[in-house]
């Protein structure tokens, strides 16, 4: 089985499919991937789910099971198969496993989402792979329970315990050292995703109000994805507005384009900047400064500093255009003992002199 990239002939939109041994799309997978495409999930998301489902169907073929006749026990065997260093080896030591718990959980998320979709379509055995829980009166209510408003919440019956990874961040001097491009300055100040920046039009940068509009557009010529369902607005500082003005006069010049970020030094001049071009730019900055960084580290750094400064998690979530406050909390609330000490000092529990000892 192979995962195949598909480009629509008229629109140019990219999607993915899984081809079976006969070279034809695997129908249940194709139905699900079409569902993701209809929901406007990004091509990267579709590809990730396609890869996971390819592994699942390869496993089912190996054990002689039909996709609509499986149960939780088969998923448990799938986990063992994913983790085993080789087909004839049983994993006894987690360090020897072929795939990490977080990687296995990503594959499981795709499998359970696939069966949840088919359960809604009436595939009986599929519903057995989706467990449901309901928050009722008088029962324990988890954090943000009100978001569900009593609706059933799908949960995965199998999930590995994965160690929590603390996002890598940059120090203040490192951030200053790499900010030699307007794109990097924008990402550092706003925590914006690179896809959101690459999709910006000049009309989205409202200088007089010191704000930037992040607008989801499925037809960006450079394939940029905003990863938001509706338009979002984030505030920017006066210095960043001046940096934008300097960029337009000193670098952008007479280029005629609606896009804020275009090729100015290489490639087709004036064409919308692509992910690949940004990757090359980052490589040059890393070589020049000796700082090992990624663009997502700028986002992590921005979010971490906001939380350390006492900005409410709801505000941070909105700035990062997260759909859920839970996502923000799970990703960025990783403050160390010094951060906790400073919070206690701000609240008056400790004396101010105790901060950052």
Residue frames relative to the residue before (quaternion, step in Angstrom):
aa qw qx qy qz dx dy dz
X 1.0000 0.0000 0.0000 0.0000 0.00 0.00 0.00
X 0.0831 -0.7956 0.5991 0.0352 3.56 -1.07 0.74
X 0.3749 -0.6762 0.5834 0.2488 3.53 -1.28 0.54
X 0.1221 -0.8345 0.5373 -0.0004 3.55 -0.61 1.20
X 0.3799 -0.7022 0.5602 0.2209 3.55 -0.98 0.92
X 0.1135 -0.7903 0.6014 0.0296 3.56 -1.00 0.90
X 0.1049 -0.7812 0.6140 0.0405 3.57 -0.92 0.96
X 0.4067 -0.7183 0.5112 0.2395 3.57 -0.72 1.09
X 0.5079 -0.7108 0.3942 0.2853 3.64 -0.73 1.03
X 0.7460 0.3883 -0.2265 0.4913 3.61 1.00 -0.71
X 0.7653 0.3796 -0.2004 0.4796 3.56 0.73 -1.08
X 0.3588 -0.7435 0.4899 0.2801 3.58 1.13 -0.61
X 0.4151 0.7119 -0.4716 0.3139 3.59 1.26 0.11
X 0.3347 -0.7536 0.5420 0.1622 3.54 -1.08 0.83
X 0.0752 0.7624 -0.6412 0.0438 3.55 -1.05 0.82
X 0.3549 -0.7328 0.5457 0.1983 3.57 -1.31 0.04
X 0.0604 -0.7739 0.6288 0.0448 3.53 -1.22 0.53
X 0.3437 -0.7054 0.5760 0.2291 3.56 -1.32 0.25
X 0.2031 -0.7882 0.5750 0.0831 3.57 -0.75 1.11
X 0.3912 -0.7251 0.5240 0.2161 3.55 -0.98 0.91
X 0.7514 -0.3807 0.2747 0.4637 3.60 -1.28 -0.05
X 0.6779 0.4830 -0.2907 0.4719 3.60 1.17 -0.53
X 0.5496 -0.6454 0.3779 0.3724 3.58 1.28 0.08
X 0.6036 0.5456 -0.3528 0.4621 3.58 1.29 0.12
X 0.5961 -0.5683 0.4094 0.3926 3.62 -1.11 0.57
X 0.4345 -0.6620 0.5446 0.2763 3.56 -1.07 0.80
X 0.4572 -0.7705 0.3645 0.2539 3.55 -0.23 1.35
X 0.7040 0.4469 -0.3152 0.4531 3.68 0.68 -0.87
X 0.6323 0.5030 -0.3339 0.4854 3.59 1.09 -0.65
X 0.6412 0.5373 -0.3209 0.4441 3.57 0.96 -0.90
X 0.6329 0.5332 -0.3262 0.4570 3.58 1.01 -0.82
X 0.6828 0.4859 -0.2857 0.4649 3.56 0.92 -0.91
X 0.6647 0.4951 -0.3109 0.4651 3.61 0.92 -0.87
X 0.6070 0.5314 -0.3507 0.4755 3.59 1.11 -0.64
X 0.6078 0.5451 -0.3359 0.4697 3.57 1.12 -0.71
X 0.6542 0.4987 -0.3129 0.4748 3.60 0.95 -0.84
X 0.6431 0.5199 -0.3207 0.4618 3.58 0.99 -0.83
X 0.6425 0.5245 -0.3200 0.4579 3.58 1.02 -0.82
X 0.6760 0.4635 -0.2803 0.4996 3.58 1.18 -0.62
X 0.4281 -0.7338 0.4197 0.3194 3.56 1.40 0.07
X 0.2137 0.7512 -0.5806 0.2302 3.54 0.96 0.89
X 0.5770 -0.6216 0.3982 0.3493 3.57 -1.01 0.75
X 0.6293 -0.5352 0.3976 0.3993 3.61 -1.18 0.47
X 0.6259 0.5386 -0.3456 0.4457 3.60 1.04 -0.69
X 0.6369 0.5108 -0.3205 0.4804 3.58 1.04 -0.78
X 0.6502 0.5130 -0.3171 0.4620 3.58 0.92 -0.88
X 0.6549 0.5102 -0.3151 0.4599 3.58 0.96 -0.85
X 0.6479 0.5240 -0.3238 0.4481 3.60 0.93 -0.88
X 0.6782 0.4720 -0.2924 0.4814 3.58 0.93 -0.87
X 0.6208 0.5398 -0.3435 0.4530 3.59 1.03 -0.71
X 0.6489 0.5122 -0.3150 0.4662 3.60 0.98 -0.83
X 0.6560 0.5083 -0.3127 0.4622 3.59 0.97 -0.84
X 0.6920 0.4701 -0.2828 0.4693 3.59 0.90 -0.89
X 0.5634 0.5667 -0.3799 0.4660 3.58 1.16 -0.50
X 0.6576 0.4947 -0.3060 0.4787 3.59 0.94 -0.88
X 0.6466 0.5313 -0.3187 0.4451 3.59 0.95 -0.88
X 0.7026 0.4519 -0.2749 0.4760 3.59 0.85 -0.91
X 0.6018 0.5305 -0.3616 0.4750 3.60 1.10 -0.54
X 0.6377 0.5140 -0.3207 0.4757 3.56 1.03 -0.78
X 0.6558 0.5130 -0.3173 0.4540 3.60 0.90 -0.88
X 0.6399 0.5140 -0.3272 0.4683 3.59 1.01 -0.75
X 0.6442 0.5374 -0.3163 0.4429 3.57 1.05 -0.80
X 0.7640 0.3505 -0.1912 0.5069 3.59 0.99 -0.84
X 0.4880 -0.7099 0.4065 0.3044 3.58 1.27 0.11
X 0.4918 0.6417 -0.4435 0.3869 3.58 0.99 0.82
X 0.4084 -0.6850 0.5454 0.2580 3.58 -1.13 0.69
X 0.5929 -0.6231 0.3713 0.3498 3.56 -1.01 0.78
X 0.7230 0.4270 -0.2449 0.4846 3.62 1.10 -0.62
X 0.6842 0.4797 -0.2756 0.4753 3.60 1.27 0.07
X 0.4946 0.6876 -0.4060 0.3431 3.57 1.19 0.40
X 0.2087 -0.7579 0.6045 0.1290 3.51 -1.35 0.29
X 0.7551 -0.3731 0.2755 0.4634 3.53 -1.34 -0.09
X 0.6042 0.5703 -0.3675 0.4179 3.61 1.06 -0.70
X 0.6443 0.5184 -0.3243 0.4593 3.58 1.05 -0.76
X 0.6266 0.5204 -0.3423 0.4684 3.57 1.06 -0.69
X 0.6219 0.5333 -0.3392 0.4624 3.60 1.04 -0.73
X 0.6502 0.4945 -0.3109 0.4859 3.58 1.02 -0.78
X 0.6015 0.5574 -0.3427 0.4584 3.57 1.11 -0.69
X 0.6328 0.5263 -0.3270 0.4643 3.57 0.99 -0.84
X 0.6551 0.5064 -0.3112 0.4664 3.58 0.93 -0.89
X 0.6472 0.5229 -0.3095 0.4604 3.56 1.03 -0.84
X 0.6523 0.5116 -0.3114 0.4646 3.58 1.00 -0.80
X 0.7209 0.4647 -0.2472 0.4508 3.55 0.99 -0.82
X 0.5821 0.6257 -0.3747 0.3595 3.59 1.11 -0.66
X 0.4767 -0.6741 0.4800 0.2966 3.63 -0.88 0.88
X 0.7791 0.0026 0.0097 0.6268 3.58 1.20 -0.58
X 0.6866 -0.5192 0.3160 0.3989 3.56 -1.22 0.46
X 0.7566 0.3659 -0.1997 0.5038 3.60 1.08 -0.68
X 0.6013 0.5461 -0.3535 0.4640 3.59 1.23 0.41
X 0.2457 -0.7412 0.6072 0.1467 3.55 -1.02 0.85
X 0.4078 -0.7244 0.5010 0.2409 3.58 -0.83 0.98
X 0.0590 -0.7949 0.6038 0.0065 3.56 -0.67 1.14
X 0.7538 0.2727 -0.1380 0.5817 3.54 1.17 -0.64
X 0.4689 -0.7064 0.4515 0.2781 3.58 -0.66 1.10
X 0.6213 0.5656 -0.3467 0.4170 3.58 1.08 -0.67
X 0.6911 0.4766 -0.2738 0.4692 3.58 1.18 -0.53
X 0.4575 0.7119 -0.4381 0.3032 3.58 1.26 -0.13
X 0.5355 -0.6435 0.4506 0.3102 3.53 -1.13 0.74
X 0.7946 0.1473 -0.0700 0.5848 3.60 1.04 -0.74
X 0.5060 -0.6593 0.4711 0.2956 3.56 -1.08 0.77
X 0.6609 -0.5003 0.3693 0.4202 3.61 -1.21 0.35
X 0.6614 0.5075 -0.3258 0.4459 3.61 0.91 -0.81
X 0.6349 0.5129 -0.3306 0.4738 3.59 1.05 -0.72
X 0.6429 0.5113 -0.3197 0.4723 3.58 0.96 -0.85
X 0.6525 0.5207 -0.3191 0.4486 3.59 0.95 -0.83
X 0.6144 0.5332 -0.3511 0.4636 3.59 1.08 -0.65
X 0.6498 0.4976 -0.3151 0.4804 3.58 1.00 -0.81
X 0.6506 0.5125 -0.3195 0.4605 3.59 0.98 -0.82
X 0.6072 0.5557 -0.3559 0.4425 3.59 1.02 -0.75
X 0.6585 0.4991 -0.3082 0.4715 3.58 0.98 -0.83
X 0.6581 0.5167 -0.3149 0.4480 3.59 0.93 -0.89
X 0.7046 0.4564 -0.2790 0.4663 3.60 0.81 -0.94
X 0.6160 0.5207 -0.3501 0.4763 3.60 1.08 -0.62
X 0.6092 0.5539 -0.3283 0.4629 3.58 1.07 -0.79
X 0.7194 0.4320 -0.2566 0.4796 3.60 0.86 -0.93
X 0.5847 0.5537 -0.3776 0.4570 3.58 1.11 -0.55
X 0.6373 0.5253 -0.3176 0.4659 3.57 1.01 -0.83
X 0.7186 0.4393 -0.2617 0.4714 3.58 0.83 -0.95
X 0.5709 0.5692 -0.3875 0.4472 3.61 1.16 -0.47
X 0.6432 0.5048 -0.3207 0.4782 3.58 1.04 -0.75
X 0.6813 0.4799 -0.2842 0.4740 3.57 1.20 -0.50
X 0.6486 -0.5771 0.3003 0.3950 3.57 1.27 0.16
X 0.4479 0.6533 -0.4842 0.3716 3.61 1.19 0.27
X 0.4138 -0.7773 0.4224 0.2151 3.56 -0.25 1.34
X 0.7231 0.4383 -0.2844 0.4518 3.64 0.57 -1.04
X 0.5766 0.6112 -0.3881 0.3786 3.58 1.11 -0.57
X 0.6395 0.5531 -0.3353 0.4156 3.58 1.02 -0.77
X 0.5864 0.5883 -0.3726 0.4138 3.59 1.17 -0.48
X 0.6710 0.4968 -0.2984 0.4624 3.57 1.19 -0.42
X 0.6788 0.4062 -0.2971 0.5347 3.58 1.25 0.11
X 0.1777 -0.7843 0.5883 0.0845 3.57 -0.51 1.19
X 0.1865 -0.7953 0.5703 0.0867 3.57 -1.07 0.72
X 0.0531 -0.7684 0.6363 0.0432 3.50 -1.15 0.63
X 0.1641 -0.7812 0.5963 0.0852 3.58 -1.12 0.63
X 0.3444 -0.7223 0.5624 0.2084 3.53 -0.95 0.91
X 0.0637 -0.8251 0.5614 0.0004 3.59 -0.48 1.17
X 0.6770 -0.4759 0.3566 0.4335 3.54 -1.28 0.12
X 0.8109 0.2747 -0.2097 0.4723 3.50 -1.03 0.82
X 0.6285 0.5182 -0.3543 0.4593 3.58 1.22 -0.18
X 0.6677 -0.4797 0.3744 0.4288 3.52 -1.32 0.18
X 0.1562 -0.7901 0.5887 0.0700 3.58 -0.87 0.96
X 0.3334 -0.7635 0.5149 0.2018 3.60 -0.55 1.09
X 0.7121 -0.4281 0.3403 0.4403 3.53 -1.36 0.21
X 0.8378 0.1028 -0.1296 0.5204 3.58 -0.95 0.98
X 0.2286 0.7977 -0.5283 0.1799 3.61 1.12 0.58
X 0.6048 0.5989 -0.3615 0.3807 3.58 1.10 -0.66
X 0.5423 0.6298 -0.4070 0.3790 3.57 1.18 -0.43
X 0.6952 0.4755 -0.2791 0.4611 3.59 1.04 -0.75
X 0.1967 -0.8251 0.5055 0.1581 3.61 1.24 -0.49
X 0.7424 -0.4435 0.2302 0.4463 3.55 0.90 0.94
X 0.4924 0.6573 -0.4483 0.3529 3.58 1.20 -0.02
X 0.5863 -0.5582 0.4327 0.3968 3.62 -1.15 0.45
X 0.1979 -0.7784 0.5880 0.0961 3.55 -1.00 0.83
X 0.3588 -0.7415 0.5148 0.2374 3.63 -0.63 1.01
X 0.0300 -0.7871 0.6160 0.0074 3.55 -0.96 0.84
X 0.4559 -0.6806 0.5004 0.2802 3.53 -1.15 0.61
X 0.4011 -0.7313 0.4911 0.2512 3.61 -0.75 0.98
X 0.7642 0.2284 -0.1504 0.5841 3.61 1.20 -0.33
X 0.2112 0.7510 -0.6040 0.1628 3.55 -0.88 0.99
X 0.3659 -0.7354 0.5281 0.2154 3.56 -0.85 0.96
X 0.4663 -0.6381 0.5326 0.3030 3.53 -1.21 0.55
X 0.0783 -0.8143 0.5751 0.0003 3.55 -0.54 1.18
X 0.5009 -0.6450 0.4716 0.3327 3.60 -0.95 0.79
X 0.4529 -0.6925 0.4927 0.2695 3.54 -0.98 0.84
X 0.2340 -0.7805 0.5680 0.1158 3.54 -0.80 1.04
X 0.3299 -0.7300 0.5667 0.1928 3.54 -0.87 0.99
X 0.4613 -0.6908 0.4717 0.2959 3.63 -0.68 1.00
X 0.4440 -0.6817 0.5144 0.2712 3.56 -1.00 0.83
X 0.0947 -0.7953 0.5982 0.0251 3.55 -0.99 0.87
X 0.4177 -0.6825 0.5430 0.2547 3.53 -1.36 0.22
X 0.4731 -0.6469 0.5137 0.3063 3.54 -1.20 0.54
X 0.6938 -0.4885 0.3208 0.4208 3.61 -1.21 0.39
X 0.6711 0.4925 -0.3086 0.4602 3.61 0.91 -0.85
X 0.6371 0.5225 -0.3317 0.4594 3.59 1.05 -0.70
X 0.6292 0.5276 -0.3393 0.4589 3.59 0.99 -0.80
X 0.6583 0.5090 -0.3123 0.4583 3.57 0.89 -0.93
X 0.6626 0.5482 -0.3087 0.4062 3.58 0.94 -0.89
X 0.7530 0.4048 -0.2270 0.4665 3.60 1.00 -0.70
X 0.5840 0.6212 -0.3714 0.3676 3.61 1.21 -0.25
X 0.2805 0.7615 -0.5379 0.2283 3.57 0.43 1.21
X 0.6987 0.3622 -0.2643 0.5575 3.57 1.29 0.28
X 0.5751 -0.6016 0.4231 0.3583 3.58 -1.05 0.73
X 0.6050 0.5648 -0.3611 0.4296 3.60 1.00 -0.75
X 0.6833 0.4768 -0.2928 0.4690 3.59 0.86 -0.91
X 0.6314 0.5272 -0.3350 0.4595 3.59 1.02 -0.75
X 0.6489 0.5163 -0.3173 0.4601 3.58 0.97 -0.83
X 0.6772 0.4880 -0.2955 0.4646 3.58 0.89 -0.92
X 0.6594 0.5186 -0.3139 0.4447 3.59 0.97 -0.82
X 0.7171 0.4521 -0.2706 0.4562 3.61 0.92 -0.84
X 0.7850 0.3559 -0.1757 0.4757 3.59 0.92 -0.87
X 0.3639 -0.7186 0.5123 0.2978 3.61 1.11 -0.52
X 0.3213 0.7808 -0.4783 0.2415 3.56 1.26 0.33
X 0.4893 -0.6175 0.5213 0.3279 3.57 -1.18 0.57
X 0.5877 -0.5944 0.4024 0.3734 3.58 -1.07 0.66
X 0.6263 0.5381 -0.3474 0.4444 3.61 1.03 -0.68
X 0.6276 0.5279 -0.3314 0.4665 3.57 1.09 -0.71
X 0.6593 0.5021 -0.3061 0.4686 3.58 1.01 -0.80
X 0.6794 0.5046 -0.2999 0.4403 3.58 0.88 -0.91
X 0.6846 0.4754 -0.2877 0.4717 3.59 1.17 -0.46
X 0.4599 0.7095 -0.4385 0.3046 3.60 1.26 -0.10
X 0.1968 -0.7236 0.6480 0.1330 3.52 -1.20 0.76
X 0.6527 -0.5178 0.3626 0.4175 3.59 -1.18 0.39
X 0.6224 0.5481 -0.3425 0.4416 3.58 1.10 -0.66
X 0.6161 0.5605 -0.3421 0.4351 3.60 1.22 -0.43
X 0.6784 0.4434 -0.2799 0.5146 3.59 1.22 -0.47
X 0.0618 -0.8234 0.5637 -0.0191 3.57 -0.08 1.35
X 0.2473 -0.8313 0.4817 0.1251 3.55 0.10 1.33
X 0.6728 0.5268 -0.3223 0.4073 3.59 0.83 -0.91
X 0.7390 0.3573 -0.2210 0.5267 3.58 1.15 -0.54
X 0.3543 -0.7638 0.4675 0.2692 3.56 1.33 0.02
X 0.5678 0.5522 -0.4132 0.4493 3.54 0.67 1.16
X 0.2322 -0.7476 0.6091 0.1275 3.52 -1.28 0.54
X 0.2630 -0.7620 0.5746 0.1414 3.56 -0.94 0.92
X 0.1926 -0.7535 0.6205 0.1012 3.55 -0.87 1.01
X 0.0411 -0.8354 0.5456 -0.0530 3.54 -0.33 1.30
X 0.3615 -0.7275 0.5319 0.2391 3.62 -0.73 0.97
X 0.0543 0.7861 -0.6104 0.0809 3.57 -0.77 1.09
X 0.2961 -0.7931 0.5036 0.1721 3.61 -0.50 1.10
X 0.7187 0.4666 -0.2398 0.4563 3.59 1.24 -0.34
X 0.2372 0.7806 -0.5462 0.1899 3.61 1.08 0.54
X 0.5008 -0.6931 0.4359 0.2808 3.56 -0.81 1.02
X 0.7196 0.4198 -0.2462 0.4953 3.59 1.16 -0.55
X 0.5435 -0.6496 0.3840 0.3676 3.59 1.28 0.15
X 0.3641 0.7498 -0.4862 0.2624 3.60 1.24 0.24
X 0.1571 -0.7831 0.5986 0.0613 3.56 -1.06 0.86
X 0.3690 -0.7564 0.5018 0.1995 3.58 -0.82 1.02
X 0.2345 -0.8064 0.5047 0.1999 3.61 1.21 -0.53
X 0.5907 0.4704 -0.4221 0.5017 3.54 0.97 0.94
X 0.4664 -0.6899 0.4802 0.2754 3.56 -1.09 0.72
X 0.7795 0.1277 -0.0627 0.6101 3.56 1.12 -0.71
X 0.6535 -0.5259 0.3698 0.3994 3.55 -1.23 0.46
X 0.1317 -0.7761 0.6145 0.0520 3.55 -1.11 0.79
X 0.2170 -0.7654 0.5943 0.1178 3.55 -1.19 0.61
X 0.0560 -0.7906 0.6096 0.0115 3.57 -0.89 0.97
X 0.4402 -0.6951 0.4977 0.2744 3.60 -1.00 0.77
X 0.1237 -0.7626 0.6284 0.0905 3.56 -1.22 0.53
X 0.5458 -0.6400 0.4447 0.3078 3.54 -1.24 0.46
X 0.6550 -0.5052 0.3943 0.4003 3.54 -1.30 0.32
X 0.6385 0.5140 -0.3536 0.4507 3.66 0.92 -0.72
X 0.6469 0.5004 -0.3376 0.4660 3.62 1.00 -0.69
X 0.6035 0.5383 -0.3564 0.4679 3.60 1.05 -0.68
X 0.6553 0.4945 -0.3137 0.4772 3.61 0.97 -0.81
X 0.6269 0.5314 -0.3354 0.4606 3.57 1.05 -0.74
X 0.6215 0.5284 -0.3285 0.4761 3.58 1.07 -0.75
X 0.6550 0.5115 -0.3074 0.4634 3.58 0.96 -0.89
X 0.6478 0.5089 -0.3112 0.4739 3.59 0.98 -0.86
X 0.6311 0.5388 -0.3203 0.4569 3.56 1.02 -0.86
X 0.6730 0.4996 -0.3016 0.4544 3.58 0.91 -0.89
X 0.7293 0.4313 -0.2503 0.4684 3.61 0.92 -0.82
X 0.7612 0.4079 -0.2153 0.4560 3.58 0.84 -0.95
X 0.7980 0.2806 -0.1436 0.5137 3.61 1.01 -0.72
X 0.7051 0.4808 -0.2786 0.4406 3.59 0.76 -1.04
X 0.0685 -0.8688 0.4873 0.0544 3.55 1.02 -0.85
X 0.8251 -0.2339 0.1992 0.4741 3.55 -0.92 -1.02
X 0.3465 0.7429 -0.5096 0.2616 3.60 1.18 0.23
X 0.2255 -0.7822 0.5705 0.1087 3.57 -0.86 0.98
X 0.3676 0.7066 -0.5209 0.3069 3.57 -0.18 1.32
X 0.4710 -0.6559 0.5089 0.2982 3.56 -1.16 0.59
X 0.6273 0.5663 -0.3307 0.4201 3.58 1.16 -0.57
X 0.4876 -0.6564 0.4938 0.2958 3.55 -1.07 0.79
X 0.7938 0.2386 -0.1170 0.5471 3.57 0.89 -0.93
X 0.0812 0.7894 -0.5940 0.1319 3.53 -0.56 1.29
X 0.6172 -0.5179 0.4266 0.4110 3.56 -1.30 0.20
X 0.0739 -0.8235 0.5624 0.0047 3.57 -0.68 1.11
X 0.7932 0.3088 -0.1400 0.5059 3.59 1.13 -0.56
X 0.8053 0.0754 -0.0299 0.5873 3.60 1.12 -0.47
X 0.7129 0.4048 -0.3206 0.4744 3.54 -1.29 0.25
X 0.7097 -0.3778 0.3198 0.5013 3.57 -1.16 -0.52
X 0.3667 -0.7648 0.4876 0.2071 3.55 -0.29 1.29
X 0.7887 0.2848 -0.2399 0.4892 3.54 -0.88 1.03
X 0.5487 0.5976 -0.4090 0.4177 3.60 1.24 -0.20
X 0.5995 -0.5704 0.4028 0.3911 3.61 -1.04 0.64
X 0.4965 -0.6711 0.4706 0.2858 3.55 -0.91 0.94
X 0.2740 -0.7789 0.5484 0.1326 3.58 -0.95 0.91
X 0.6814 -0.4523 0.3694 0.4411 3.55 -1.32 0.18
X 0.6487 0.5298 -0.3231 0.4406 3.59 0.96 -0.87
X 0.6510 0.5113 -0.3192 0.4614 3.59 0.98 -0.81
X 0.6330 0.5166 -0.3267 0.4750 3.57 1.04 -0.77
X 0.6310 0.5358 -0.3327 0.4518 3.59 0.98 -0.85
X 0.6543 0.5009 -0.3148 0.4711 3.58 0.97 -0.80
X 0.6313 0.5306 -0.3292 0.4601 3.59 1.02 -0.80
X 0.6463 0.5124 -0.3164 0.4686 3.58 0.95 -0.89
X 0.6278 0.5419 -0.3339 0.4481 3.58 1.01 -0.78
X 0.6561 0.5010 -0.3122 0.4702 3.58 1.00 -0.79
X 0.6582 0.4967 -0.3153 0.4698 3.59 0.94 -0.83
X 0.6355 0.5232 -0.3311 0.4613 3.59 0.97 -0.79
X 0.6616 0.5010 -0.3085 0.4650 3.59 0.96 -0.85
X 0.6796 0.5017 -0.2935 0.4475 3.58 0.98 -0.84
X 0.7773 0.3673 -0.1791 0.4784 3.59 0.89 -0.93
X 0.3693 -0.7294 0.4928 0.2979 3.57 1.16 -0.56
X 0.5368 0.6104 -0.4025 0.4209 3.59 1.27 0.25
X 0.2840 -0.7634 0.5618 0.1451 3.56 -0.70 1.13
X 0.2391 0.7826 -0.5339 0.2129 3.57 -0.18 1.27
X 0.2238 -0.7176 0.6339 0.1821 3.51 -1.38 0.25
X 0.6332 -0.5346 0.3830 0.4081 3.57 -1.20 0.37
X 0.6341 0.5324 -0.3470 0.4405 3.59 1.02 -0.66
X 0.5705 0.5781 -0.3894 0.4344 3.60 1.17 -0.43
X 0.5879 0.5487 -0.3759 0.4605 3.60 1.12 -0.52
X 0.6356 0.5161 -0.3165 0.4791 3.58 1.05 -0.78
X 0.6568 0.5056 -0.3068 0.4679 3.58 0.93 -0.91
X 0.6535 0.5218 -0.3130 0.4503 3.57 0.94 -0.92
X 0.6550 0.5184 -0.3102 0.4539 3.58 0.90 -0.94
X 0.6887 0.4839 -0.2892 0.4560 3.59 0.83 -0.97
X 0.6557 0.5218 -0.3140 0.4464 3.58 0.93 -0.87
X 0.6696 0.4933 -0.3028 0.4654 3.58 0.95 -0.87
X 0.6131 0.5421 -0.3544 0.4525 3.59 1.04 -0.69
X 0.6811 0.4816 -0.2921 0.4678 3.57 0.88 -0.95
X 0.6513 0.5110 -0.3148 0.4643 3.59 0.99 -0.80
X 0.6692 0.4875 -0.2953 0.4768 3.58 1.16 -0.55
X 0.5895 -0.6210 0.3489 0.3808 3.57 1.28 0.04
X 0.3856 0.7077 -0.5029 0.3123 3.60 1.22 0.28
X 0.5298 -0.6552 0.4373 0.3142 3.58 -0.87 0.96
X 0.5784 -0.6211 0.4075 0.3372 3.55 -1.02 0.85
X 0.6073 0.5569 -0.3562 0.4406 3.61 1.10 -0.63
X 0.6481 0.5050 -0.3103 0.4783 3.58 1.06 -0.76
X 0.6377 0.5211 -0.3240 0.4656 3.57 0.97 -0.86
X 0.6369 0.5346 -0.3233 0.4516 3.58 0.96 -0.86
X 0.6658 0.4908 -0.3097 0.4689 3.58 0.95 -0.84
X 0.6515 0.5197 -0.3213 0.4497 3.59 0.93 -0.83
X 0.7153 0.4286 -0.2445 0.4948 3.57 1.05 -0.77
X 0.3657 -0.7543 0.4540 0.3021 3.59 1.37 -0.07
X 0.2531 0.7479 -0.5589 0.2534 3.55 0.96 0.92
X 0.4771 -0.6702 0.4876 0.2923 3.57 -1.04 0.73
X 0.7977 0.1791 -0.0702 0.5715 3.56 1.12 -0.64
X 0.5072 -0.6308 0.4965 0.3136 3.55 -1.07 0.80
X 0.5760 0.6022 -0.3719 0.4090 3.57 1.13 -0.66
X 0.6191 0.5473 -0.3393 0.4495 3.58 1.01 -0.80
X 0.6615 0.5062 -0.2991 0.4654 3.56 0.92 -0.93
X 0.6759 0.5028 -0.2961 0.4502 3.56 0.87 -0.98
X 0.6864 0.4909 -0.2901 0.4513 3.58 0.87 -0.94
X 0.7047 0.4730 -0.2676 0.4562 3.58 1.05 -0.71
X 0.8466 0.2673 -0.0774 0.4538 3.56 0.81 -1.02
X 0.5969 0.5358 -0.4026 0.4411 3.62 1.13 -0.20
X 0.3297 0.7254 -0.5210 0.3061 3.53 0.31 1.34
X 0.2230 0.8283 -0.4912 0.1512 3.56 1.13 0.64
X 0.4403 -0.7150 0.4851 0.2442 3.53 -1.04 0.83
X 0.7619 -0.3912 0.2521 0.4504 3.56 -1.33 -0.01
X 0.6241 0.5383 -0.3462 0.4481 3.60 1.07 -0.63
X 0.6260 0.5232 -0.3341 0.4719 3.57 1.07 -0.71
X 0.6430 0.5111 -0.3179 0.4736 3.57 1.00 -0.83
X 0.6357 0.5333 -0.3280 0.4516 3.58 0.98 -0.85
X 0.6699 0.4969 -0.3062 0.4588 3.60 0.91 -0.89
X 0.6235 0.5301 -0.3402 0.4632 3.58 1.04 -0.73
X 0.6533 0.5026 -0.3120 0.4725 3.58 1.00 -0.79
X 0.6302 0.5208 -0.3339 0.4692 3.57 1.09 -0.67
X 0.6507 0.5119 -0.3205 0.4602 3.59 0.96 -0.84
X 0.6889 0.4674 -0.2745 0.4812 3.56 1.10 -0.71
X 0.5265 -0.6626 0.3943 0.3580 3.60 1.27 -0.10
X 0.4329 0.6942 -0.4685 0.3334 3.58 1.26 0.17
X 0.7557 0.2003 -0.1180 0.6123 3.55 1.07 -0.83
X 0.5689 -0.5595 0.4642 0.3845 3.53 -1.27 0.35
X 0.6250 -0.5702 0.3811 0.3729 3.58 -1.10 0.69
X 0.6251 0.5706 -0.3375 0.4120 3.59 1.09 -0.71
X 0.5911 0.5891 -0.3663 0.4116 3.60 1.23 -0.30
X 0.5299 0.6710 -0.4042 0.3251 3.59 1.17 -0.46
X 0.8744 -0.0001 -0.0231 0.4847 3.56 -1.10 0.93
X 0.2120 0.7724 -0.5688 0.1867 3.58 0.80 0.96
